[in-house]
Amino acid sequence: MTDVAFLIDQLFSPAPGGIGTYVRRLVPALRQADPEMGLTLFHSRFGGLPPEAWTRDFPRVELGAGIRRLYPEWTLLRRPSLPRSLAAHHLVHTPSPAAVPPAGGGQRLVVTVHDLAFVVHPDLFPRRWRLMYRAALARVARSADAVIAVSRHTAQDLMRLTSLRPERVHVIPLAGSAPVPAKEVDVDGTLARLKVQRPYVVFVGTLEPRKNLVRLVRAYRRLAARGFPHRLVLAGPMGWGSQPLLREIHRAGPGEVVLTGGLDGEEAVDALYRGADAMAYASVYEGFGLPVLEAMSRGLPCVVSTTSSLPEVAGEAALAVDPRSEQGIADALELILTDSALAERLREAGRARAARFSWERAAEQTLEVYRSLL
C-alpha cells in the first residue's frame, strides 16, 4: 500500500467530540486492516502529542511552530505551507473540512464530512462559524478527490448543497465503541463521583443548540409533573449558546437536571449508560448520531428524532419522535419507562442494530477509497 498522511489536531481531550472519536477509532483500524500501509499522523504543537495508548505504532510529524491549529481560523485566514515531509505522501486524509491543506502538493486529497448542520440550520450557529464553514465546504468541493460522508443523509446534503458529483462521494458509516467489560465498570462509584442519583434518563454529547436540549428539558418537566421520579442527566461539555438551556434547567428545580461536564474516559460513559433507564437523543440535526449506537450497544432503550440521519442509524431499534414536539418526547419516554416489554424489545433490537456497524468495516471501505484514487 502507499503512504498516507492523516491530518489531526485538537481531537484528544479526555472526552473527544465526534471527529475526535472518528480519528481515535479509524486510524488504528486502518493499520490493522493494512499493516503495510505507511500512515503518518500530522498534528500541531498547539494540540500537543496524541495519547501513546493508540498512536505508539504510528510515525508522527509535528507542524511548524507558526501553525497554531488546523481549525477554520487557520485554514481560512492564514494557510501557511505544510512541512515538506507531507509531500512524501501519496495521499492526504483530513477528518474535517476545517483542515484542508493548501493546494499544490501533488497528493490526492480525501476529506471526511460529518454533517452540514451549519448550512441546513444556520440559525443554530454563530455567524462567524457559518461563514468559516461555508468557505471550508466550498474549498472541499473544489479540491477533494474524494469525500467520505458518514451517512446517506450527509451524502445527500453534500450533493444537494455543493457541486460534488455522486462519484466523488462515498458513504462510510461510523461505529460505536465496544462496551467496557461489566466487571471493569464501577457504576455506583462513577455515579457517586458525578453526583448522579438513580433513576435517571441520560443524554450524551456536546450541549449546543442543535441538540434540542431546551425542548428536552421541557419534555422532562412534563414527565416529572406526571409523577416520574427520574432525573435528567446531560453528560458532555458545554458548547456555545448555552444560556437558554441554563435558564430552562433553572426552571426545572434544584437537582432535577444534572450537568456532568465532559466525561473523563470510556469507563465513565459506560457507567452512565449502564445506570440509566433510557436515553433521550432528540436532536434537530445529526450527521450520524454516534451516542445512539453506543447506548444501544449497551442495552439502553433510546428515544431519537425522526429527522436527519437518526432514523438511518437507529432503524426500528428506537422510538422516533418529532423533535419539535415536547409532548411527543415526554410521551415516548413515558412509554419506555412504563412498558417493560417494549423496553426489553428495544434493548434486544438495539444491541442487534449496533452490531451491524463496525470500525473494521469502516476501515476496509476507507482503504477502498484510497485505492480507487491511487
N, C-alpha and C positions, 0 to 999 in steps of 0.2 A: 504494500500500500504506500501511498505518497505521504509527504509531510504536511501536516495541518497545524495552523496557528489558531488557537482559541482565545479570543479576547475576553478577559474577565476583569471585573472591578467592583468594589463596594458591595459584594454579594455574600460576605462571610461573617455577618453578625451572628450571635447565638440563635436568633430567630429570623432567618432569611425570608424574604418575600418569595413570590412565585418564580422570579427569574433566578434568584439565588438557589432555590431548591432545584430548579431545572439544571443548572450547571453542576451542582453537587452530585446529582443522580446520574446525569447523562455522561459526563466525562469519564468516570470510572467504567461505566457500561460500554463506552466506545473502546476503551483499552482492552476490556475483557473480550469484546466481540472481534477485535482485530489487533492482537498483540504486536504485529509487525508494523503497524501504523506509527509514523513519527508524529507525536502530538505534543506541542509546546503551549504552555499557558502564558499569556502575556497579561501583565497587570501593572498598575501604577503604584508608586510609593505611597500615595495618599491612602490607598486601600489597605496597605500592609500585606504581608505574606499570607497566602491561603493556609488553612489549617493543615498540618502534616498528616492528620489522620487519613485523608483521602488523596493527597497530592504527592506522597513521597515517591511514587514511581514515575512522576512526570517532570521533565525539564521545565524550568520556569525562567522567564525573562522579565526583568523589571523595566518599565518605561522610564524615560528620562525624567530628571528632577523637575523640568519645566512643565511637565504634563501633570496637572493635579488630579484629573479624574476623567473617566470615559463616560461622561454624562452629557445631557443636552447642552449645558452651558459651554462645555469644552468642544463638542462636535460642531456647534453652530457658530460660536463666537471666536474660537481660537483653535484651529485644527493644524497643529504642527506636524511635521513629518514623523512617522513612526520609526523605530530603530531599524537600521539596515538589516538586522538579523531577521526581521519579518519577511524580507524579500527572498530569503532562502526557502520559504514555504510555498508549496504549490497552491494552497487554498487557505483562505481566512474564513473562520466561522465566528460571527458575533451573535450573542444570545439576545440582543436588544437592538431595535432601530436607533436607539440613542447613542450607539457606539460604532457607527460605520466609519471605517478608516478612510483617509484621503485616497482619492483615485490615483491611478498611475503606477501602481506597484507591479502590475502584470499578473497578480494572482486572481484565481476565481474567488468570488465572494458569495458566501451563504449567510443569510440573516434570518433569525427566528423572530417572528412576530407573535406576541402573546394575546394581544387584544387591540381593538381600535376604539376603546371607550371614549377617548379624548375627541374623536371625530363624531361618533354616534350620539354621545351625550355630552356636548361641550359645556353645558350648564353645570356639570358636576366637577369641573376642573378650573383652577385659576387661569386667567387669560394668558399669563406668561407661559405656563405649561402647554396650553393649547397651541400657541404659536410655535414653540420649540418642537413639539412632537409632530405637528403637521409638516414642518420643514424636514424633520428627520424622515418621515414616511415618504415624502417626495423624493428624497435622496435615495432611499431604498429602492423605490420604483425605477429610478434611473440606473442605479449602479449594481444591484444584486443580480448575480447569475441565477440564483435560486432562492426562494423564500420558503421557509418552513412555517406553516400555520399549525397551532396546537389543537385546533378543532375545525370541523367543517364549517361551523358558523363563522369563525375568524377568517377562514379562507374565502367564504362568500363575501364578507365585508371587504376584504382586501381587493377582490376583483371588481366589486361594485364601486369602490371609492377611489381606486387608483387605476393606472394604465396597465397594471400587471395582467398578463395573459395566463390562462389556466395551466399551460405547460411549464410556467416558471414557479407555480405554487404547489407545494407538497404538504399534505395533511399528515402530521405525525402526532398522535395524541400523547399526552403525558401519562404518568402513572403515580400511584400513591407510594409512600414509603411502607416497607414491611412492618407489621406491628412488632413492637418490642416484646420478647417473651414475657408472659404474665408474671413469672417468678422474679423478673428483674425490675418490675414496676411497683414502686411503693405508692399505691393510690392514696391511701389515707394520709401518709406523710406529706405527699405533694399537695394535696388539697388543704391540709393544715397550714403548710408554708405559704400557699397562695391565698389563704383566708377564704376558702370556698367551702360552703356547707351544703351537704345533700339535703333534699333533692334539688336538681337544677337542670336547666336547658342551656346548651352551650353554642356559642358562635366562635369560630376561629378564623382570624385574618386581620389585615390592617383595618383600623377603624377610620373609614373615609366615606364620603357621601354616596358613592355608587354602591356601597354595600347595603344601603337601605336600612340603616340601623335605627334611625329615628322612628320609622314605622314599626320596626321590630320591637322596640321598647314600648311603643304604644299598644301593639298587639299583646305583648307580655302583660301590660297593666290590665287589659281586658281579661286575660286569663286569671290573673291574681284576684280580680274582682269576683270571679266565679268560685273562689274558694280554694284554688290550687296553691299548695304550699311551696312550689318550686321558685327558686331564684333564677335569674338570667345572668349567665356568665359570658362576658365579652372578652375573649382571650386574643391579645395581639397588640402590637404597637399603635400608638395614637398617630393617625395621619393628619392631613390638612383638613380644614373646615370642620373642626370638632365642636365648636361652640353650640350649635343647635342640638347635637347629641348630648352634650353635658347638661344642657338645660332640661332636656327630656328625662335624663337619668335622675336629676334632682327632683323632678316632679313625682318620680316613682317611689320615693321614700328611702330612708337610710337602710342600706344593707340588701335592698331588693335586687339591684343590678350591681354586679361585681366586675370591676375592671382589673385584669391581672397584669396588664402591660405585656411586653414581649416575653416570650417563654424561653427559658434557658436550656434548650436541648430537647431531643425527641422523647425522652422519658417523661418530661413534664406534659408534653402534648398528649402522649399516650395515656397518662394518668387522667387527664381531663376528659378525654373521650370515654375511657372505661368507667369513670364515675358518673357520667351524665345519663339522663333518661332519654334525651332526644337532642338532635342538632337542628338549629334553625339557620338556613342559609338562603335568605330570600333576596338576593342581590338584584338590583335593577339591570346590571350588565356584567357578564363574565366572559372572558376569552376562553376559559376552560372550567375552573372551579375545583382546583386540586383538593381543598379541605373536604369536599363532599366525598371524594373517593377514599380519602384517608379515614374519614369517620365510618363509612360503610364497611371498609376492610376490617374494622374493629368491632363490627356488630352493632353499630349505633343507628337507630332509625332516624331518617332525615326528612325535613321539610325544605323544599327547594323552590325556586322560581320557575314559572312557565316560560321565561324569556331567555334570549341569547343561547349560550352553549349548555346551560344546565340540564335541559331535557335530554340533550345528546349524551351527556356524561352519565346522568343518573338513570336514564331509561325508565323502566317500570318499577325500579327498586326504591323509589322515594315518593312521598306525597308532593305533588306540584301545585303551587298556588299562584295567583296573580299577585306580584309583589306590591302593587298599588293598594291592595285591599288589606287593611289592618284586621278587619273581621275575618277574612279568609285565612290569614296567617294564624290568628288565635284559634280558629275552628280546627285547622289542621293539627296544631299542636295538641289541642284537647283530644282529638281522635287518637293520636299516638299514645297519649298519657293515660287514656281510659280503656282503650280496646287492646287487651293483651294479645289476642290472636292476630290482630293487624300488626302490632309492634313486632311480634315474633316472625311474621311473614316478611316484613321489611328487613329484619336482621338477616334472615337467610338469603333473601334476594340481593341485599346489599353486598354481602360477602361474595356471592357468586358474580355479581356485576363488577366489583372491584378487581376480582381475579382475572378478568378479561384484559386488563391493562397492565403492561409491564415495561420497565425500563430496558430490559433486554431487547424487546421488540422495537422500542423507540430507537435504540442504538443501531440495530440492524437496518432500519428504514433510513436513518440518518446517513449511514455508510453508503446505502444505495444512492442517495442524493450526491454524496461526494464522488462516487464512482461515475455517475452519469455526467458529471462535469469534467472529468479527467480522462 
